């Protein structure tokens, strides 16, 4: 993917397959953001936890960029879904532009005259795959039993999970431990996990027997047409029952550590700014079949899904005996030997070391790539405040009347810094809308949450040249950082010759009327916003058929 000259969007997951080394890979189908062309790729199954439909790639880097709209539903019984083929997806709901839709499986649920189509691969990803270690074991018969000392399935007043060395200790946070207890000890969770391998092995599709979860609440991102939804990403589940009253856990590496330092080695080289000279962002290897074992492997923070269990329980750590760790001095010539070349060596002539190369493949004693683990982070309840939700609806209404324009909207958390970035104990939010047009340059709209009676105009950016999603994201984050530093005032200079974009402040984009008809008001505001955005002197109006509206999540 790093050699593709355009940004890509993850359009579909086309099952899993084994490579020539008996490792498992996920087949993904991408679509070019500019060209619209489809392509199939094979990536290690360890990446499965972050492969939700609608995410984007730029220069081989997975961006936190998605499309769709948010909703939620309560499904009476998750196990009662009707299994369909991907060829049953109506083209007006989710288009493959005449290409084969394959044989992947979906589950159809009917709730209050509305149909919800949920790909089985997304259900498997959101129910089970909370880190890359679980992803690497999902297609191994009985593989989960190697991650902990087996416990009899069922309810335990006092449950103790003793993890093995194969489980990265940095994954052992409360949300992950609760999720693991459900899939490893709860009979429904265990049966559903085992059925993935049983029903998927030697098939061109991936499917399973869903767990028997009653009144299962799901928060999701998806696309809809009429009374049909296609679920692209599930962010929250309810309905799981915790299989104990008190949960204890242990790991071989947990306990009081006594460190014995040998003679100091040569000091690490520092970068010109005083920081470490190694790259900040690790490069994930998608070719190798393994990585070396490391229970302390780094965690990659990602915004992912979470589960709301039936009740709160106490989770306690059980420490093992004291351990002695000896740090030895390295050989003076180790950094220059051929054994270390290509790992942390400097870029020639740059004075900098390249970012470390890491792997999401299963650990192997014969591999030297650093392993990378994904970290479970809790998703905030709700997707924005009332004013941002309403503006999202207005933009979605406007998108239905645009032609040759691709609309993306974004929900960003301001970095924690000054007082302005916080609303109570949480981070302030900002809605971002990006408009890509075929015959002109992108336009971006920024609207910051107005909680605590904060009055701030909406900011419009009109870029002066072609720019990719990754650069747009970086520029938006820079503007929001400056906004925070200035205590809630935009720090932009309009129409300056060397600026990347022209800036325009829009005042009172919406004027909510609590007693009015919401749908009618949205239509009026959408038309006014369209005129402000697109009816610029010297440019033709662009209205007509609708594009699917999109959502970008910038962490």
NORZIZI-V918802 format. One record per pair of residues at least 24 apart in sequence whose C-alpha atoms are under 6 Angstrom apart, sorted by sequence separation. I is the first residue (numbers start at 1). J is the second residue. D is the distance in whole Angstrom. If there is no record, write none. Layout:
i: <I/I>
j: <J/J>
d: <D/D>
//
This chain:
i: <8/83/409/441/8/82/408/441/7/81/82/213/408/81/407/81/407/406/406/405/153/154/405/153/154/153/464/463/462/461/462/461/11/461/10/11/460/10/460/9/10/459/9/459/9/458/8/457/458/8/457/7/457/7/2/186/2/139/1/421/255/265/420/254/255/257/259/262/256/257/258/259/260/261/262/246/248/250/255/257/420/241/246/247/248/249/250/291/236/238/240/241/248/249/235/236/237/238/293/236/290/292/289/290/291/292/306/282/284/285/290/291/292/300/281/282/283/284/285/290/297/298/299/300/301/303/277/278/279/282/283/284/292/297/299/300/49/277/278/279/291/292/299/278/290/291/292/291/49/291/159/46/120/157/160/162/155/156/157/158/159/160/161/162/163/46/155/160/46/104/117/114/115/116/117/118/114/169/168/169/168/394/398/79/79/93/394/79/78/78/77/77/76/76/403/75/403/74/75/402/403/409/410/74/401/402/403/407/408/409/410/411/412/74/401/402/407/408/409/410/73/401/402/73/401/72/400/72/72/71/70/70/69/68/69/68/68/53/52/15/15/132/43/131/46/46/68/67/68/67/66/67/66/65/65/64/64>
j: <32/107/433/465/33/107/433/466/33/107/108/239/434/108/434/109/435/435/436/436/185/186/437/186/187/187/501/501/501/501/502/502/53/503/53/54/503/54/504/54/55/504/55/505/56/505/56/505/506/57/506/57/507/58/59/243/60/197/60/484/319/329/484/319/320/322/324/327/322/323/324/325/326/327/328/313/315/317/322/324/487/309/314/315/316/317/318/359/305/307/309/310/317/318/305/306/307/308/363/307/361/363/361/362/363/364/378/355/357/358/363/364/365/373/355/356/357/358/359/364/371/372/373/374/375/377/352/353/354/357/358/359/367/372/374/375/125/353/354/355/367/368/375/355/367/368/369/369/129/371/244/132/207/244/247/249/243/244/245/246/247/248/249/250/251/135/244/249/136/205/229/227/228/229/230/231/228/295/295/296/296/522/526/210/211/225/526/212/212/213/213/214/214/215/542/215/543/215/216/543/544/550/551/216/543/544/545/549/550/551/552/553/554/217/544/545/550/551/552/553/217/545/546/218/546/218/546/219/220/220/220/221/221/221/222/222/223/232/233/205/206/373/286/374/360/361/550/550/551/551/551/552/552/552/553/553/554>
d: <5/5/4/6/6/5/5/6/6/5/5/6/5/5/6/5/5/6/5/6/5/5/5/6/6/6/5/4/5/6/5/6/6/5/5/6/6/5/5/6/5/6/6/5/4/6/5/6/5/5/6/6/5/5/5/6/4/5/5/6/4/5/6/6/5/6/6/6/5/5/5/5/5/5/5/6/6/6/6/6/6/6/5/5/5/5/5/6/5/6/5/5/6/6/4/5/5/5/5/5/5/5/6/5/5/5/6/5/6/6/5/6/6/6/6/5/5/5/5/5/6/6/5/5/5/6/5/5/5/6/6/5/5/6/5/6/6/6/6/4/5/5/5/6/6/6/6/5/5/5/6/5/5/5/6/6/5/5/5/5/5/4/5/5/5/5/6/5/5/5/6/5/5/5/5/5/6/6/4/6/6/5/5/5/6/5/5/5/6/5/6/4/5/4/6/5/5/6/5/4/5/6/5/5/5/5/5/6/4/4/4/5/5/4/5/6/6/5/5/5/6/6/5/5/5/5/4/4/6/6/6/4/5/6/6/5/5/5/6/5/5/6/6/5/5/6/5/3/5/4/5/6/5/4/5/6/6>
//
